C-alpha cells in the first residue's frame, strides 16, 4: 500500500502550531512572526510536504497558476531533422518563464495555438478562470483580441506579440542590436550592400529588425536592395529552400545577408554551401538570437544575442507586479548584444555591447 502524503495537520503537529498558523505561513501573511514561519517551513521540509495550490487559491482568491500561450507551427517532415539540431527560441523562453514562476510559487499552464487552432483567443478565453494572469508569445492574439483578455486578467505580451496600450509588453532591443551589427559590418569589413532574410511579415520583431536595418544602412550610406529581401518563415528548412531560389535568380550578390533569426541563418549557410559558395569568403551571413548551436557551426555564427530565458523571467516579474497592483511600465525593453564570430569574416570570438 502506498505511503500517504503528509498533510497540513502533520505539518502543524511537527511544528507545534495550529493548522491555522500553517495556513497563514503558506499564504505568506505579513503579521506572522518570522520565527513561527521558520518553524513551519522547517517542518514542511522535514516532512517533504507539498502545498496544495488549489486549496491556497481558495483561501486567497488565487489559482497560483500562470498561463503561457504560444504559437505552434507543426514541423513538416522535411524540416524535422533540421529543427531538432538546436534548442528552439521558444523553448528557451518557456524555460525562463517556468523557472521564474516556480521561484515565486506558481505553476505554469501551457497553451498552444497554431494552424490546427486558428482561433487563438478561444483557449485563453476558456482558461482565464484557471490562471492568475497570461503571458502571450508570438501572434496568438490579434490587436483586437488583446483588450478582451486584458479586461479579464493581467496580460503580458512578448517575443513578437507586438505592443498594446491595454497590455504590458516585454521586448528585446531590436534596434540597438541591428545598429551595432551594421556598424561592425561596415566599419570592420567594408560591407556596402546588404540583403535581409525576413521572418513572417506580420511579426513585430521582424518589422522592427528590417526597419532598423534600413535605418542603419541609410546612416552609413550603404544599401538594402529590395531584390535581396528574402521572405521566409523563421525556420532553417524554409530558409534553405528560399535561399536556394534566391541564389538561382541573383548573379550579383550583396556583401552580407542579415537573417532575422539564427534558425534561418543556419538554413541559408547550408544552401550556400550546396551551391558551392563559401561563407564568409563569398558572402557574409549573420543571425539574431544566439541560440546554443550558433557557436558550433562552421563557420561559427556572428549574431545578435538576446537572453531569451531572461526575457521569460522578466515577463513573469512584470506580470506578478501587475497582479499585485504595483506600478509597471507599459513596455520593458531588454538589452541585446552583438556576438562577433566567424561568419562575418572575423577570426576569434568577441562580445560587443549593443545597448
C-alpha positions in Angstrom: 0.0 0.0 0.0 1.4 3.4 -1.0 2.5 5.7 1.8 0.1 8.6 2.3 1.4 12.1 1.6 1.9 14.4 4.6 -1.0 16.8 5.3 -1.3 20.2 6.7 -2.2 18.6 10.0 1.1 16.6 10.1 3.0 19.9 9.5 1.1 21.6 12.3 1.9 18.7 14.7 5.6 18.6 13.7 5.9 22.4 14.1 3.9 22.6 17.3 1.5 25.2 15.9 -2.2 25.3 14.9 -3.4 24.4 11.4 -4.5 28.0 11.1 -0.9 29.1 11.7 0.4 26.7 9.0 -2.2 28.2 6.6 -1.0 31.7 7.4 2.6 30.7 6.7 1.6 29.1 3.4 -0.3 32.2 2.4 2.7 34.5 3.4 0.6 36.6 5.9 2.9 39.5 6.9 1.8 39.6 10.5 3.1 36.1 11.2 6.3 36.2 13.3 9.4 35.2 11.4 10.4 32.6 14.0 7.0 30.9 13.7 7.2 31.0 9.9 10.6 29.4 10.0 9.3 26.6 12.3 6.5 25.9 9.8 8.9 25.9 6.8 11.3 23.6 8.6 8.5 21.2 9.4 7.4 21.2 5.8 10.9 20.4 4.6 11.4 17.6 7.1 8.1 16.0 6.0 8.6 16.7 2.3 5.2 18.5 2.4 4.0 19.9 -1.0 1.3 22.7 -0.6 -1.9 22.2 -2.4 -2.1 25.3 -4.7 -5.8 24.8 -5.3 -6.5 25.0 -1.6 -4.3 28.0 -1.2 -6.1 29.6 -4.1 -9.5 29.1 -2.4 -8.3 30.9 0.7 -6.8 33.9 -1.2 -8.8 34.1 -4.4 -5.8 32.9 -6.4 -5.0 29.9 -8.5 -1.2 30.0 -8.1 -1.1 29.3 -11.9 0.2 31.5 -14.7 -0.8 30.9 -18.3 1.7 30.9 -21.1 0.3 30.9 -24.7 2.5 30.5 -27.7 2.1 29.9 -31.4 2.7 26.3 -32.5 3.6 25.6 -36.1 3.6 21.8 -36.9 7.0 20.8 -38.2 6.9 19.5 -41.7 8.6 16.2 -42.4 11.5 17.7 -44.4 12.3 20.1 -41.6 12.1 17.8 -38.6 15.8 16.8 -38.5 17.0 20.4 -39.1 14.8 21.9 -36.3 15.9 19.1 -33.9 19.5 20.2 -34.2 19.1 23.2 -32.0 17.2 24.4 -28.9 14.4 26.5 -30.4 14.0 30.1 -29.3 10.5 29.5 -27.9 11.8 26.6 -25.8 14.4 28.8 -24.1 11.8 31.4 -23.3 9.4 28.8 -21.8 12.2 27.5 -19.6 12.9 31.1 -18.3 9.2 31.6 -17.6 8.8 28.3 -15.9 11.9 28.8 -13.6 10.9 32.3 -12.5 7.2 31.2 -12.0 8.4 28.3 -9.8 10.6 30.6 -7.8 7.6 32.6 -6.8 5.5 29.5 -6.0 3.5 29.4 -9.3 2.7 26.5 -11.6 2.7 27.1 -15.4 -0.2 26.2 -17.7 0.9 25.9 -21.3 -1.5 26.7 -24.1 -0.6 26.4 -27.8 -2.3 27.8 -30.9 -1.4 27.3 -34.5 -2.6 26.0 -37.8 -4.8 23.4 -36.1 -6.2 26.0 -33.7 -6.7 29.1 -35.8 -8.9 30.9 -33.2 -6.1 31.8 -30.8 -8.3 33.6 -28.3 -10.7 30.7 -27.7 -8.4 28.7 -25.3 -7.3 31.9 -23.5 -10.9 32.9 -23.0 -11.9 29.5 -21.8 -9.0 29.1 -19.4 -8.9 32.6 -17.9 -10.7 31.5 -14.7 -7.9 28.9 -14.2 -5.0 31.3 -14.2 -4.0 34.4 -12.4 -2.5 36.1 -15.5 -1.4 35.4 -19.0 1.9 35.7 -20.8 1.4 35.6 -24.6 4.2 34.9 -27.1 4.2 35.5 -30.9 0.9 36.2 -32.7 -1.6 34.2 -30.7 -3.8 37.2 -30.2 -4.7 39.8 -32.8 -4.6 43.5 -31.9 -8.4 43.5 -31.5 -8.3 40.5 -29.2 -5.7 41.8 -26.7 -8.2 44.2 -24.9 -10.7 41.4 -24.3 -8.2 39.2 -22.5 -6.6 42.1 -20.6 -10.0 43.1 -19.2 -10.4 39.7 -17.7 -6.9 39.2 -16.3 -3.4 40.8 -16.3 -1.7 40.2 -19.6 2.0 40.5 -20.8 2.9 40.3 -24.5 6.4 39.2 -25.6 8.5 37.6 -28.3 6.9 39.1 -31.4 3.4 39.5 -29.9 3.5 43.3 -30.5 2.6 46.1 -28.2 -0.7 47.4 -26.9 -1.9 50.1 -24.7 -4.2 47.6 -22.9 -1.4 45.1 -22.0 2.2 45.1 -20.8 5.0 44.3 -23.2 8.5 42.8 -22.8 10.7 43.1 -25.9 14.3 43.0 -26.9 16.2 46.0 -28.2 16.0 45.0 -31.9 17.1 48.5 -33.0 20.2 48.6 -30.9 21.3 45.1 -31.8 20.9 45.6 -35.6 22.5 49.0 -35.4 25.6 47.5 -33.8 25.7 44.7 -36.3 25.5 47.1 -39.3 28.2 49.3 -37.8 30.5 46.4 -37.3 30.0 45.1 -40.9 30.5 48.5 -42.5 33.4 49.7 -40.4 35.3 46.4 -39.9 34.5 44.6 -43.1 33.7 47.4 -45.5 30.2 46.0 -46.4 28.3 48.2 -48.8 25.4 46.1 -49.9 23.1 44.2 -47.6 20.5 41.5 -48.1 17.9 40.5 -45.5 16.2 37.2 -44.8 12.8 38.1 -43.4 10.7 36.2 -40.9 6.9 36.3 -41.2 5.9 39.8 -42.4 3.3 40.3 -39.6 5.8 39.7 -36.8 6.5 42.9 -34.9 10.1 41.7 -34.3 10.6 41.1 -38.0 9.2 44.5 -38.9 11.5 46.2 -36.3 14.6 44.4 -37.4 14.1 45.2 -41.1 13.3 48.8 -40.3 16.4 49.0 -38.1 18.5 47.5 -40.9 17.2 50.1 -43.4 17.7 53.0 -41.0 21.2 51.9 -40.0 22.2 51.3 -43.7 20.9 54.8 -44.5 23.0 56.4 -41.7 26.1 54.6 -43.0 25.4 55.4 -46.7 25.0 51.8 -47.7 22.2 50.0 -49.4 19.5 47.3 -48.9 18.1 46.3 -52.3 14.5 45.1 -52.3 15.6 42.3 -54.6 17.8 41.0 -51.8 15.0 40.8 -49.2 14.0 37.1 -48.9 10.7 36.2 -47.3 10.8 33.1 -45.1 9.0 31.5 -42.1 11.7 31.7 -39.3 12.8 28.0 -39.9 16.1 26.5 -41.1 14.3 24.3 -43.6 12.3 27.2 -45.1 15.5 29.3 -45.2 17.4 26.6 -47.1 14.7 26.5 -49.8 14.2 30.2 -50.1 18.0 30.9 -50.2 18.5 28.4 -53.0 15.8 30.1 -55.0 17.3 33.5 -54.4 20.7 32.3 -55.4 19.3 30.9 -58.6 17.9 34.3 -59.7 20.7 36.6 -58.4 24.0 36.9 -60.1 25.5 39.9 -58.3 25.2 39.0 -54.6 25.3 41.5 -51.7 28.2 41.6 -49.3 26.2 40.2 -46.4 22.9 38.5 -45.8 21.4 39.6 -42.4 19.0 36.9 -41.2 16.1 37.8 -38.8 17.0 34.8 -36.6 19.7 32.2 -36.2 17.5 29.3 -37.5 17.2 31.0 -40.9 21.0 31.8 -40.9 21.7 28.1 -40.5 19.5 27.2 -43.4 21.0 30.0 -45.6 24.5 28.9 -44.9 23.6 25.3 -45.8 22.0 26.3 -49.1 25.0 28.5 -50.0 27.4 25.5 -49.4 25.3 23.4 -51.6 25.7 26.0 -54.4 29.5 26.0 -53.9 29.6 29.3 -52.1 31.9 29.8 -49.1 30.8 31.9 -46.1 32.2 34.4 -45.4 34.6 34.5 -48.4 31.8 34.9 -51.0 29.1 36.4 -48.8 28.9 37.0 -45.0 25.9 35.7 -43.1 24.6 36.9 -39.7 21.8 35.9 -37.4 19.8 37.1 -34.4 19.1 35.4 -31.0 22.4 33.5 -30.4 20.8 30.1 -29.9 23.2 27.5 -28.3 24.2 25.8 -31.6 25.3 29.1 -33.2 28.9 28.9 -31.8 29.3 25.4 -33.1 28.5 26.0 -36.7 31.2 26.1 -39.4 31.7 29.0 -39.7 30.6 30.0 -36.2 27.7 32.4 -36.5 28.0 36.1 -35.9 24.7 37.1 -34.4 22.9 39.5 -32.1 22.5 37.9 -28.7 19.4 38.3 -26.6 18.8 36.4 -23.4 15.6 34.5 -24.2 15.5 32.9 -20.7 15.9 36.3 -19.1 13.1 37.7 -21.2 10.9 34.9 -20.0 11.8 35.6 -16.4 11.2 39.4 -16.9 7.8 38.7 -18.3 6.9 36.8 -15.1 8.2 39.6 -12.9 6.2 42.2 -14.9 3.1 40.0 -14.7 3.4 39.5 -10.9 3.9 43.2 -10.3 0.8 44.0 -12.3 -1.2 41.3 -10.4 0.0 43.0 -7.2 -1.2 46.4 -8.3 2.4 47.8 -8.4 3.3 50.5 -10.9 4.7 48.8 -14.1 6.0 50.4 -17.3 3.8 49.7 -20.3 6.9 48.4 -22.2 10.1 46.8 -20.8 13.0 46.7 -23.3 15.8 44.2 -22.6 19.3 44.8 -23.9 20.8 43.0 -26.9 24.5 42.3 -27.6 26.5 41.8 -30.7 28.3 38.5 -30.7 31.1 38.5 -33.3 32.3 35.2 -34.6 33.5 33.9 -38.0 30.5 34.1 -40.4 31.0 37.9 -40.8 34.7 37.5 -41.7 36.3 37.9 -38.3 38.6 35.4 -36.6 38.2 34.5 -33.0 35.2 35.5 -30.8 34.3 38.9 -29.4 31.4 40.4 -27.5 30.4 44.0 -28.2 27.7 45.7 -26.1 24.9 46.8 -28.4 22.7 48.6 -25.9 
